[in-house]
Amino acid sequence: MLEALGRAIVTGRYDAERFPTEDELTARYAVSRTVTREAVKMLTAKGLLKAKPRAGTTVQPPSAWSVFDPDVLRWMMERKFSLDLLRHFNELRVAIEPQAAALAALAAPGPTHDAIEAGLQRMEAAERGADDTLEADIAFHIAVLEASANPFFLQFRDTVATALRTSIRFTNRFKGRSADVPAHRAVFTAIQAGDAAAARAAMAAIIGEVMDFITTAGDRR
């Protein structure tokens, strides 16, 4: 019930339609009032709904949604493709990932650096058709976040993964090729060498290329 209602709200079903009452939801999903109230409560916590005494439950505008919630992010990806949403995702990435790469370079070598190298190796394997291009790219970027050892950056893992899934599909389709492995290798090389400035610049260059493609696509549109 939560999944169905959340997806319906985020994908716009109730943009021009009244949200059902508690009785209507209970009958539609053949559940108890307790279940209905719990689902509405959870959607309210995600910022999708708002309940007012005597006014009923209403759908909230996107500006109120908890966009870092994994469920909300997933549902947002099911909406009609939007260059603006893609740009917003990558504006967030460029604010976080270059600094995460710099912090990773300053951290002592260990398992987290090994995970970055493993992600890079997966990307190289994907170039040969021996791994999934999308998942390998995501593994690399998530490993960089984890190597930053910053607990706040780690909270962005789901957001960055979702942004990457959208961005990579878009840029790969637009460029007609997979991710730039040498550019990712430059990030790893800088991290391995302990060069924070180079790691930051290399990661910023990767995301900057995505932003350039978004701008070009917007101009063409």
Secondary structure, 3 states (H helix, E strand, C coil): CHHHHHHHHHCCCCCCCCCCCHHHHHHHHCCCHHHHHHHHHHHHHCCCEEEECCCEEEECCHHHCCCCCHHHHHHHCCCCCCHHHHHHHHHHHHHHHHHHHHHHHHCCCCHHHHHHHHHHHHHHHHHCCCCCHHHHHHHHHHHHHHHCCCHHHHCCHHHHHHHHHHHHHHHHHHHCCCCCHHHHHHHHHHHHCCCHHHHHHHHHHHHHHHHHHHHHHHHHC
